[in-house]
Amino acid sequence: QVQPVESGGGLVQAGGSLRLSCLASGSIGSINNMGWYRQVPGKQRELVARFTSAGSESYADSVKGRFAISRDNAKNCMYLQMNSLKPEDTAVYYCLIGYFWGRGTQVTVSS
């Protein structure tokens, strides 16, 4: 069992950057099903970025070119670098490692 914990959220102005971290309680080296999702009140949780089964990266069209997902297996950590943030990126961001979800971290982008 790998319990993820997100960190790095906060309040940032439009155009700014944030880096989210997702620290797992166990080894992630053998896990391919990993990704970042976000949710706003009243809407379904949506995919932001993930690692594919082939080990490559996949992004939602709305964040392509602005966000980058990465992982450090030695640290049991996954990251989401978010640049050129927009107010519409405001949401609670969740990480998924295997079949385990974190509790989320709030990202608020002011205009």
N, C-alpha and C positions, 0 to 999 in steps of 0.2 A: 504494500500500500504506500502510495506517494502522496502526501498532503501538500498541495501548493499554497504558498502565501505570496500575494502581490504586494508591491510597494512602489513608490515613486510618483503616485498621482499628486494632483494639486491644482492650483489656480495659475493660469498663464494667459498672457495677452495673445491675441491673434498674431500669427507670424512667429510665435515663439516655439520652443522645443521642450520636450520632456522625455525622460527615459524610464520606462517601466521595467521592473524586475519581477521575476517569478521564481521564488526559491522553493525547491522541493525537499521534502524530508528524507528522501532516499535517492538512490542512483537513477539517473535519467538516461544513461548511455544507451540502453537498449530500447528506448521508447521512441517510436516514430510519430505517434498520434499526439502532437503538441501544437498548441496554437493560442492565439489571443482573440477574444470576442468582446463585444461591447453591447450595452443595453441602455436605452433611455426609457423613462416611465411610460407605460402604455404601449410599448412596442416590443416585438420579439427580439431576443438576443441574436446578434448578427456576427458573422465571421469578419474579423479584421485581417488577420494574417495567420498562416499555419505552415507547418512543414508537411510536405507530401510524403507518401510511403516510399517514394524514390529518393527522398532526402532533399528535394529542392524546396523552394519557397513559393507560396501562393498568396496573393493579396486581393482584397476587395478593390474593385475599380476606383472607389472613392478615395483610397489611400495610396494607390500606386504612385511611386516616385517621391512620396513624402515619408512613408513609414518603412522601417526595416526590422525584420525579426531576426534574432540570432540566439545562439545557445552556447553555453560553456559547460560541457559535460563534467569536467573536473570539479566545477563548483556546484553542480546540480542546479544550474540556473538558466533560465530563459529570459530574453530581453525583448523589449519593443522600443526602438528609437523612433520618436515621433517628431518630425520637423514641419515647419510651415503650417502650424496648427490653425484650424478654422473653428469658429463657434459651433459649427455642426458636428465637430468631433467631440463635443461635450457628451459624456456618458460615464457609466460605471464600466470599467474595463476588467474583464475576467481572464484568467489563464486556465488552460486545460492541459493537463499532463496525464496521458493515458486516458483513464476514464474518471479522473478526479478533478473537480473544479476548486479554484480558490474562492475566497469570499468577495473579491472585487476591490478595486481602488477607484476613487472618483477622480475624473479629469474634467476640469471646467475651463473652457476657453472663452475669455471675454473679448467683446468686439471693440 
